[in-house]
Amino acid sequence: MKVLCLSGSARAASFNTALLEVAAAELAARDIDVMRIAPSDLRALPLMDQDLESASGLPEQARALKASFHAADGIVWACPEYNGSVTPLLKNVIDWVSRPDDALPAPACFQRRPMALLAASPGGLGGLRGLRHVREILGNLSAMVVPRQFALAKAGDAFDAQGALRDSKNQEAVAGVMDDLLFWMQAIHGKG
Ligand SMILES: Cc1cc2nc3c(=O)[nH]c(=O)nc-3n(C[C@H](O)[C@H](O)[C@H](O)COP(=O)(O)O)c2cc1C
């Protein structure tokens, strides 16, 4: 079983990427093969541009992302909140991966694929408002977005120097979301 872990922030000190690493460790502890996308690859993805697409097809970075989506039995998204919504970086990933090309029909990357949502923010709501939008966008693409999610509030104080969550309740919340993701992966793919 493979899970792709994707952060909506390429920032070096990203709280969302830190939370994603906590989730990745929970998955690895359950014998799941974790795949990651390097921040440099996210940054290298051109801004969605239909002229570029018409002229030369999907850029190499978008093809690689699509292949990673397709190879994954499930996906974990860590979603920063910008002005109550999704980050441009995260939306750009969704937009490119949603495009068809010769190698992979677009819906295959999302349709029936179990996906779990996390968020982290220095604010008091943890990015919860942005998750409503991510859920709706992925739902429109026919992904199976698991009902349980977790938004980590006050993220600036939440991690210790090793990147572990200080509060065991937060750790349990991440673990619970991963358990539900695996439940849906098993239900849909019949393995795990
Ligand atoms: C343009 C912009 C808008 C933001 N809007 C929100 C917001 O609506 N809610 C929130 O909780 N934090 C907001 N923030 C703060 C982010 O949560 C914070 O920068 C966070 O660290 C970004 O995630 P990262 O650490 O994973 O990069 C905003 C930040 C930026 C740059």
The ligand as an SDF file (V2000), in Angstrom:
LIG
                    3D

 31 33  0  0  0  0  0  0  0  0999 V2000
   -1.2830   35.4500    1.8420 C   0  0  0  0  0  0  0  0  0  0  0  0
   -1.4480   34.8160    3.1990 C   0  0  0  0  0  0  0  0  0  0  0  0
   -2.7210   34.6790    3.7180 C   0  0  0  0  0  0  0  0  0  0  0  0
   -2.8960   34.0360    4.9590 C   0  0  0  0  0  0  0  0  0  0  0  0
   -4.1790   33.8270    5.4200 N   0  0  0  0  0  0  0  0  0  0  0  0
   -4.3640   33.0660    6.5280 C   0  0  0  0  0  0  0  0  0  0  0  0
   -5.6790   32.6820    6.9210 C   0  0  0  0  0  0  0  0  0  0  0  0
   -6.6810   33.0110    6.3080 O   0  0  0  0  0  0  0  0  0  0  0  0
   -5.8050   31.9010    8.0140 N   0  0  0  0  0  0  0  0  0  0  0  0
   -4.7290   31.4780    8.7420 C   0  0  0  0  0  0  0  0  0  0  0  0
   -4.9160   30.7460    9.7190 O   0  0  0  0  0  0  0  0  0  0  0  0
   -3.4580   31.8310    8.3950 N   0  0  0  0  0  0  0  0  0  0  0  0
   -3.2630   32.6050    7.3070 C   0  0  0  0  0  0  0  0  0  0  0  0
   -1.9850   32.9400    6.9010 N   0  0  0  0  0  0  0  0  0  0  0  0
   -0.8520   32.5400    7.7500 C   0  0  0  0  0  0  0  0  0  0  0  0
   -0.4090   31.1170    7.4320 C   0  0  0  0  0  0  0  0  0  0  0  0
   -1.2340   30.2220    8.1450 O   0  0  0  0  0  0  0  0  0  0  0  0
    1.0550   30.9550    7.8570 C   0  0  0  0  0  0  0  0  0  0  0  0
    1.8760   31.7860    7.0660 O   0  0  0  0  0  0  0  0  0  0  0  0
    1.5020   29.5080    7.7770 C   0  0  0  0  0  0  0  0  0  0  0  0
    2.7670   29.3960    8.3940 O   0  0  0  0  0  0  0  0  0  0  0  0
    1.5590   29.0120    6.3230 C   0  0  0  0  0  0  0  0  0  0  0  0
    1.7640   27.6220    6.2940 O   0  0  0  0  0  0  0  0  0  0  0  0
    3.2230   26.9500    6.2380 P   0  0  0  0  0  0  0  0  0  0  0  0
    3.8620   27.2080    7.5910 O   0  0  0  0  0  0  0  0  0  0  0  0
    2.9580   25.5140    6.0230 O   0  0  0  0  0  0  0  0  0  0  0  0
    4.0110   27.5910    5.1300 O   0  0  0  0  0  0  0  0  0  0  0  0
   -1.7770   33.5740    5.6960 C   0  0  0  0  0  0  0  0  0  0  0  0
   -0.4900   33.7440    5.1450 C   0  0  0  0  0  0  0  0  0  0  0  0
   -0.3230   34.3390    3.9120 C   0  0  0  0  0  0  0  0  0  0  0  0
    1.0670   34.4530    3.3230 C   0  0  0  0  0  0  0  0  0  0  0  0
  1  2  1  0
  2  3  1  0
  2 30  2  0
  3  4  2  0
  4  5  1  0
  4 28  1  0
  5  6  2  0
  6  7  1  0
  6 13  1  0
  7  8  2  0
  7  9  1  0
  9 10  1  0
 10 11  2  0
 10 12  1  0
 12 13  2  0
 13 14  1  0
 14 15  1  0
 14 28  1  0
 15 16  1  0
 16 17  1  0
 16 18  1  0
 18 19  1  0
 18 20  1  0
 20 21  1  0
 20 22  1  0
 22 23  1  0
 23 24  1  0
 24 25  2  0
 24 26  1  0
 24 27  1  0
 28 29  2  0
 29 30  1  0
 30 31  1  0
M  END
$$$$
